[in-house]
Amino acid sequence: MTREDCLALDAVDPLAGHRALFEVPPGVIYLDGNSLGVLPKAVPARLAKVVADEWGRDLIRSWNTAGWIDLPAKVGAKIAPLIGAYPDEVIACDSTSVNLFKLAAGALALRPDRHVIVTEPGNFPSDLYILQGLADLKPGLEIRVTPRAELAAALDESVALLLLTEVHYKTGELHDMAALSAKAHEVGALTLWDLSHSAGALPVDLTASGADLAVGCGYKYLNGGPGAPAFAYVARRHQGTFKSPLTGWMGHAQPFAFDDDYLPGMGMARLLCGTPQVLNMSALDAALSVFEGIDMGMVRAKSMALGDLFLTLVQDRCDGLTPACPLGGAQRGSQVALRHPNGYAIVQALIDRGVIGDFRAPDILRFGLTPLYIGFADVWDAVDHLAQIMATEAWREPRYAEVAAVT
Ligand SMILES: *Cc1c(COP(=O)(O)O)cnc(C)c1O
C-alpha cells in the first residue's frame, strides 16, 4: 500500500465529506478522538448564542423559552438511534462515572435477593472504583472481578449484575454484547454496558442485544467537548421499577412542586439528579448534528479498514512495536493499540510531529480512528512519522520522557 493508494481510497470514500463538519486543526493528524473528539463546526455558534442570548439576555426565562429544561431528554433522544435504543430510553446527564453509580446501585435494588456484581479486571478505572465505593456502602456486596475468558462461568444465581465495557479502553477488544447479555439473563442477572468507546464509533443495538442498562461518554466519539454530559439508558421494561440512589430534585415527578417527599419522575426523568449543565449540554446537542443521516454500518466499515491499514503499515515499516489489539477488525473497536516499553516517549515524539495519539500505562500506545474526520492518507502519514521515530530512535530525546499530569 502506497500513499497514492491511500489518496485513491480517500477520493472514493463516501464519508470523506464529513470532515468539513469539523475544525480539524491544520498540521495535525488527530488520533485521539477516543479520548476527546474534535470540535464540530456547529458548536461555537451554538455556544455563542446560548451565552449571549439565552443566558446573557433572556436569563432565567430560558429554562422555558429556550427549552433548557428539556435538554437532557432531547439530547438523550438524539443519542438513542446511535445505540439502538428508543428515544425515551436515553437521557443525557452527569458524568459516566456518576451514571455508573446510579445504574449499578439501581440494578442491585431490582435484584434485592442477590449480592454479586460480575465485572472484568483491567476495565477503565472508574468502572471498577465506582463498584468498590458501592461495596463500601452495601455490606455483603461481592465484586466478582473475573477475567474475560471466564465471565460466562462466573455467572450464577447469586449475580445481580454483569457490568462490562463493550470496547476495552486500552486494547480495543470488543465483547459480544448479545451473547453475554443472554448468558446473564439465563441466570436472572441484569446487564450494564459501558458504551464509552462504542457510542458514535460503531453500530450498537441495545434493544436487539437485550441489554438492560447502559452508560456512555459524551466527549469521546460523540464530540461533545471536554467534560460533556454522559448518557444513561434504562430499557423500557425496567423504567417503572428502576430507582436511582441519587434522588435529587430534578428526578422528582414534579420538581417545581417543592414537596418534602421524593417521588420518582416518569421514565428516564428519574435518572436526573441536579440541574442540567446547560452550556456543556448545548455543545453536545449541537455536536450530535454530525450524525444526522449517518449510516453507522458505513462508519464501521471505514473504521475497520483504517485499523487494518494502520496495523499492516506498522507491521511492514516499524520495528519493535507489537499489536496490543485484536488483528481482526470485527473483534476490535475503533482504535488500534500497540505495545512498547518506551511507549510514553514514542507518543510524545509523535505529538511533537503533529500526530496526536495517547499513552496508557504501563506500555500501550493508543490511536483512535474516527472515520468522520480521519482518512486513509492520514493513517499513512501517521505511520510514516512513527516509522521514522522508530528508525531514528528520535524518542530517546530526554524531553520526551517528561511526564505531564494528563497522559
Ligand atoms: C472515558 C471513560 C469513562 C469516563 O468517565 P468520566 O466520568 O467521564 O470521567 C468511564 N468509563 C469508560 C470505560 C471510559 O472509557
The ligand as an SDF file (V2000), in Angstrom:
LIG
                    3D

 15 15  0  0  0  0  0  0  0  0999 V2000
  -13.8880    7.6160   29.3160 C   0  0  0  0  0  0  0  0  0  0  0  0
  -14.4930    6.5390   30.1560 C   0  0  0  0  0  0  0  0  0  0  0  0
  -15.1780    6.8610   31.3210 C   0  0  0  0  0  0  0  0  0  0  0  0
  -15.1810    8.3020   31.7330 C   0  0  0  0  0  0  0  0  0  0  0  0
  -15.8120    8.6090   32.8700 O   0  0  0  0  0  0  0  0  0  0  0  0
  -15.9530   10.1360   33.2930 P   0  0  0  0  0  0  0  0  0  0  0  0
  -16.8660   10.0670   34.4270 O   0  0  0  0  0  0  0  0  0  0  0  0
  -16.4540   10.9110   32.1220 O   0  0  0  0  0  0  0  0  0  0  0  0
  -14.6000   10.6450   33.6430 O   0  0  0  0  0  0  0  0  0  0  0  0
  -15.7750    5.8300   32.0260 C   0  0  0  0  0  0  0  0  0  0  0  0
  -15.7000    4.5460   31.6040 N   0  0  0  0  0  0  0  0  0  0  0  0
  -15.0310    4.2330   30.4730 C   0  0  0  0  0  0  0  0  0  0  0  0
  -14.9660    2.8170   30.0140 C   0  0  0  0  0  0  0  0  0  0  0  0
  -14.3980    5.2160   29.7280 C   0  0  0  0  0  0  0  0  0  0  0  0
  -13.7390    4.9050   28.6320 O   0  0  0  0  0  0  0  0  0  0  0  0
  1  2  1  0
  2  3  1  0
  2 14  2  0
  3  4  1  0
  3 10  2  0
  4  5  1  0
  5  6  1  0
  6  7  2  0
  6  8  1  0
  6  9  1  0
 10 11  1  0
 11 12  2  0
 12 13  1  0
 12 14  1  0
 14 15  1  0
M  END
$$$$
